[in-house]
Amino acid sequence: MSGGVDSLRAALLLREMGHEIKGLHMRLLPACPGGRWPTEEALEEREGALRNVASRFGIEVTIIDCRDPFEQMVIKPFLNAYLGGLTPNPCVTCNPQVKFPVILREAASLGARTMATGHYARVLPPDDHSDRYRLFRGLDAGKDQSYFLFGLTQDQLARTLFPLGVTSKRQVLHWARSMGLEREIPRESQEICFIPRGGYREFLVERHPADPDAARGPILDKAGNVLGEHKGLFAYTIGQRRGLGIASSAPLYVLELDVSANAVRVGSAADLDRLELTASGVNWVSVMPQEAPLRCSVKIRHQHQPAPALVTPLSTDRVRVVFDSPQRAVTPGQAAVFYVGDMLVGGGIIERFRATTPTTSCTGSPH
């Protein structure tokens, strides 16, 4: 139970189905210089408010201290990835490596057979057509969160329920208002949970202080001409337009973060189009590991419209994705997730990309 209405509604839906419900809340945020995170007192106040709301519905909540595993398995890799010229998505790491293992372990200690979350996704059990648990998009296409769950294992899926997968966010909000829970309805946010105030650049500087001059390097155009100076590769993302500090008659966008040259390469919007990528750390979720090329739709970030592509296995955990048509701003460090219809078949972390033609090909930083 995060403290929002989604997990509360999920819990109550399950109780309506006859399940006995116990609430678990993960404390994730350790101390941080600069006062960016809530104080210990503020965290306790927030957790107290969660307990009060849950108790109104007869649910007892246990607080789990997950700060150390979250620091080691999510925050530090997030920092290292950015410093290595990647743009990571911490949620796709947190779910399979911290959130689900910790909650399942705690659930077992409480005598629970399964866990549930407020994710908008669906799991179907094995049947006559497949002996695997299969992960599907939530029915609310605008809220579907299956993208963040591609790293889950068969064991985790077998012990997990997603009650909101067959409902919509609008229905949940209507229920919350009908129950007088307006103050518990948070504004939908795209923020990273451990960077609640300010931006990730400030967070990186706070957590990894260094000589600012040592991080600087050239901003180059496609021909290698120096157009300006960047403030550190971690301060830029592929597709970024604002904040480059370059005077130009036409808009310029970040095309590549070149770690070997400590350079930011820029170009036009059309130069962002990519036809091919490779992804590593691939997890085959709803199907057995593939050996032959697979036709599917591929999503390269959460808000990206899945695009038709051919996914070709290169090894047990690495694939090449070739899109039917070029896609904008393929970003190393982000997740590429594969769907057949509404079924999530697998996904991995983007390590390289290739542009639309061999004459303009380039690669992102290896992951």
C-alpha positions in Angstrom: 0.0 0.0 0.0 1.7 3.1 -1.3 -0.7 5.6 0.4 -2.6 6.4 -2.8 -6.1 5.3 -3.8 -5.0 2.7 -6.3 -3.5 0.3 -3.8 -6.4 1.0 -1.3 -9.0 0.2 -4.0 -7.1 -2.9 -5.0 -7.1 -4.2 -1.4 -10.8 -3.6 -1.0 -11.7 -5.2 -4.3 -9.9 -8.3 -3.2 -11.7 -8.3 0.1 -15.0 -8.1 -1.7 -13.9 -11.3 -3.5 -13.5 -13.0 -0.1 -9.8 -12.6 0.5 -8.3 -11.8 3.9 -6.3 -8.6 3.5 -3.1 -7.4 5.2 -1.4 -4.1 4.2 2.3 -3.7 3.6 4.0 -0.3 3.0 7.6 0.0 1.9 9.8 2.8 3.3 12.3 3.6 0.5 13.8 7.0 1.0 17.1 7.3 3.0 18.7 10.5 4.1 19.9 12.8 1.4 22.0 16.0 1.6 20.3 19.2 0.6 17.0 18.4 2.3 15.5 17.0 -0.9 13.7 14.2 0.8 11.2 14.3 3.7 12.5 14.3 7.2 12.1 11.3 9.4 9.2 13.1 11.2 7.5 13.8 7.9 7.8 10.2 6.8 6.3 9.0 10.1 3.5 11.5 9.6 2.8 10.3 6.1 2.9 6.6 7.2 0.5 7.5 10.1 -1.9 9.1 7.6 -1.8 5.9 5.5 -2.5 3.7 8.6 -5.4 6.0 9.6 -7.0 5.8 6.1 -6.5 2.0 5.9 -7.9 1.5 9.5 -11.1 3.3 8.4 -11.6 0.3 6.1 -10.4 -2.3 8.7 -7.0 -2.9 7.1 -3.9 -3.1 9.3 -0.7 -1.8 7.7 2.8 -3.0 8.4 5.8 -0.7 7.5 8.7 -2.5 5.9 12.1 -0.8 6.0 13.5 -1.2 2.4 15.9 1.7 2.4 19.1 -0.4 2.2 18.1 -2.7 -0.7 16.5 0.3 -2.5 19.8 2.3 -2.1 22.0 -0.6 -3.3 19.8 -2.0 -6.1 18.0 1.0 -7.5 19.6 4.4 -6.5 23.2 3.5 -7.0 22.7 1.8 -10.4 20.6 4.8 -11.4 23.5 7.1 -10.6 26.1 4.9 -12.3 23.9 4.6 -15.4 23.5 8.4 -15.8 27.2 9.0 -15.1 27.9 6.4 -17.9 25.8 8.3 -20.5 22.6 6.3 -20.2 19.1 7.4 -19.3 17.8 4.7 -16.9 14.3 3.9 -15.8 14.5 3.0 -12.1 11.0 1.5 -11.9 11.8 -1.4 -14.2 14.7 -2.3 -11.9 12.8 -1.7 -8.6 9.9 -4.0 -9.4 11.6 -7.3 -10.0 14.7 -6.7 -7.7 13.2 -4.9 -4.7 9.5 -4.4 -4.5 8.2 -7.8 -5.5 10.9 -9.9 -3.8 10.6 -7.9 -0.5 6.8 -7.9 -0.5 6.5 -11.6 -1.4 8.9 -12.5 1.4 7.1 -10.4 3.9 3.7 -11.7 2.7 4.9 -15.3 3.3 6.1 -14.4 6.8 2.5 -13.2 7.5 1.0 -16.4 6.2 -0.2 -14.9 2.9 -0.1 -17.0 -0.3 -0.2 -14.0 -2.7 0.5 -10.3 -2.9 -1.4 -7.7 -4.8 -0.5 -4.2 -6.0 -2.3 -1.3 -7.5 -0.7 -1.7 -11.0 -2.9 -1.4 -14.0 -1.9 -4.7 -15.6 -3.3 -8.3 -15.8 -1.9 -11.8 -15.2 -3.5 -14.9 -16.7 -2.6 -18.4 -15.3 -1.4 -21.4 -17.4 -4.2 -23.0 -19.5 -4.6 -25.4 -22.4 -2.7 -23.0 -24.7 0.3 -22.2 -22.4 2.0 -23.6 -19.3 3.3 -20.1 -18.3 1.8 -17.3 -16.4 1.2 -14.5 -18.9 1.4 -10.7 -18.4 -1.1 -8.5 -20.2 -1.8 -4.8 -20.6 -4.4 -3.3 -18.3 -7.7 -2.7 -19.9 -7.4 1.0 -19.3 -5.0 1.8 -22.2 -4.3 5.3 -20.9 -3.1 4.0 -17.5 -1.6 0.6 -18.5 1.5 -0.1 -16.4 2.6 -3.4 -17.8 5.7 -1.7 -19.3 7.3 -1.4 -15.9 6.8 -5.1 -15.1 8.6 -6.8 -17.9 11.4 -8.0 -15.5 9.1 -10.1 -13.3 9.8 -13.8 -13.1 7.3 -16.7 -13.5 7.4 -17.3 -9.7 6.6 -13.6 -9.0 3.7 -13.6 -11.5 2.3 -16.8 -10.1 2.0 -15.2 -6.6 0.8 -11.8 -7.7 -2.6 -10.3 -8.3 -3.4 -7.0 -10.1 -7.1 -6.2 -9.2 -7.1 -2.9 -11.1 -6.1 -4.5 -14.4 -9.7 -5.0 -15.4 -10.9 -1.5 -14.3 -10.1 2.1 -15.2 -8.5 5.0 -13.4 -11.7 6.9 -13.9 -13.6 4.3 -12.1 -11.1 4.3 -9.2 -11.3 8.1 -8.9 -15.1 8.0 -8.9 -15.0 5.4 -6.1 -12.5 7.5 -4.1 -14.7 10.6 -4.4 -17.8 8.6 -3.4 -15.9 7.5 -0.3 -14.9 11.0 0.7 -11.2 10.3 -0.1 -10.5 13.5 -2.2 -7.5 14.5 0.0 -6.0 11.0 -0.6 -6.1 11.4 -4.4 -2.6 12.5 -5.5 -1.9 14.4 -8.6 -0.7 12.1 -11.4 3.0 12.6 -11.6 5.8 11.5 -13.8 8.4 12.2 -11.1 10.9 9.6 -10.0 9.8 8.5 -6.5 13.1 9.2 -4.9 13.5 12.6 -6.4 10.3 14.3 -5.2 11.5 17.8 -5.3 13.8 19.4 -8.0 15.2 17.5 -10.9 17.4 14.5 -11.4 20.3 16.6 -12.4 20.4 18.3 -9.0 20.0 14.9 -7.3 23.0 13.6 -9.3 25.2 16.5 -8.3 24.2 16.1 -4.6 24.9 12.4 -4.6 28.0 12.5 -6.8 29.8 15.8 -6.1 32.8 16.3 -8.4 34.9 19.0 -10.0 32.3 20.6 -12.4 35.1 21.5 -14.9 36.1 17.8 -15.2 32.7 16.8 -16.4 32.5 19.5 -19.2 33.1 18.6 -22.8 32.2 19.7 -26.4 28.8 19.9 -28.0 29.3 18.7 -31.6 27.2 18.7 -34.7 27.0 15.7 -37.1 30.2 16.9 -38.9 32.2 17.1 -35.7 32.2 20.9 -35.5 32.3 22.3 -31.9 29.1 24.3 -31.3 29.4 24.8 -27.5 30.3 23.2 -24.2 28.2 20.8 -22.2 28.1 20.7 -18.4 28.4 16.9 -18.0 26.8 14.1 -20.0 24.4 13.3 -17.1 22.7 16.6 -17.6 21.4 15.7 -21.1 19.0 13.1 -22.6 18.5 12.0 -26.1 15.8 14.1 -27.8 16.4 17.1 -25.5 16.0 20.5 -27.1 16.0 23.1 -24.3 18.9 24.0 -22.2 21.7 23.4 -24.8 22.9 27.0 -24.7 23.5 27.1 -28.5 22.4 29.8 -30.8 21.1 28.3 -34.0 18.8 29.3 -36.8 17.0 25.9 -36.6 16.1 23.8 -33.5 18.8 21.5 -32.3 18.2 18.2 -30.4 20.5 15.9 -28.5 21.2 12.9 -30.8 23.8 11.0 -28.8 25.8 11.0 -25.6 29.3 9.9 -26.7 31.0 8.6 -23.5 34.3 7.8 -25.2 34.7 11.4 -26.5 32.8 13.0 -23.5 30.8 14.8 -26.2 27.1 15.6 -26.7 26.2 15.3 -30.4 23.3 17.4 -31.7 21.3 17.7 -34.9 17.9 18.2 -36.4 14.6 16.6 -35.3 14.8 14.3 -38.4 18.2 13.1 -37.2 16.5 11.5 -34.2 14.8 8.8 -36.3 16.1 5.3 -35.6 15.3 2.1 -37.4 17.2 -0.4 -35.3 18.3 -1.1 -31.7 19.8 -3.8 -29.6 18.7 -4.6 -26.1 20.4 -6.6 -23.4 19.3 -8.2 -20.1 16.2 -9.5 -22.0 13.6 -11.3 -19.8 11.1 -13.4 -21.7 8.0 -13.1 -19.6 4.9 -14.7 -21.1 6.7 -17.1 -23.5 9.7 -19.4 -23.4 13.0 -17.8 -24.5 12.8 -17.3 -28.2 15.3 -18.6 -30.7 13.7 -17.5 -34.0 12.7 -13.9 -35.0 9.4 -12.7 -33.6 7.0 -10.3 -35.1 5.6 -8.0 -32.4 5.0 -4.4 -31.3 7.8 -2.7 -29.4 7.5 0.1 -26.8 10.7 2.1 -26.2 9.4 4.2 -23.3 6.3 4.3 -21.2 4.4 6.9 -23.2 5.5 5.6 -26.6 3.0 4.1 -28.9 4.1 0.5 -29.6 5.5 0.2 -33.1 5.6 -2.9 -35.3 9.0 -4.5 -35.5 11.0 -7.8 -35.9 12.7 -8.9 -32.7 15.6 -11.3 -33.5 17.4 -13.1 -30.6 21.2 -12.7 -30.6 21.7 -14.7 -27.5 19.7 -15.9 -24.5 19.3 -12.4 -23.1 20.1 -10.1 -26.0 18.1 -9.1 -29.1 18.1 -6.9 -32.2 14.9 -4.9 -32.9 14.3 -3.6 -36.4 11.2 -1.4 -36.7 9.0 -1.3 -39.8 9.4 2.5 -39.8 11.9 4.8 -37.9 11.1 5.7 -34.3 12.0 9.0 -32.6 14.6 9.3 -29.9 15.6 5.7 -29.1 17.4 6.1 -25.8 20.1 3.7 -24.4 19.3 2.9 -20.8 15.5 2.9 -21.3 13.5 -0.3 -21.6 12.3 -1.8 -24.9 9.3 -4.0 -24.2 7.7 -6.4 -26.7 4.0 -7.1 -27.1 2.0 -9.6 -29.2 -1.4 -8.1 -29.1 -2.1 -7.2 -25.5 0.3 -9.8 -24.1 3.7 -8.7 -22.9 6.1 -11.3 -24.2 9.4 -9.8 -23.0 11.7 -6.8 -22.7 15.2 -5.6 -22.2 17.4 -2.5 -21.7 18.3 -0.6 -24.9 22.1 -0.6 -25.3 22.6 0.6 -28.9 20.7 2.2 -31.8 21.1 2.6 -35.5 19.8 5.4 -37.6 17.7 5.1 -40.7 20.5 4.5 -43.2 24.0 3.0 -42.9 25.5 6.3 -44.0 24.2 8.0 -40.9 24.4 5.1 -38.5 25.6 5.7 -34.9 25.5 3.8 -31.7 24.6 4.7 -28.2 26.7 3.9 -25.2 26.9 0.2 -24.4 25.0 -0.8 -21.3 
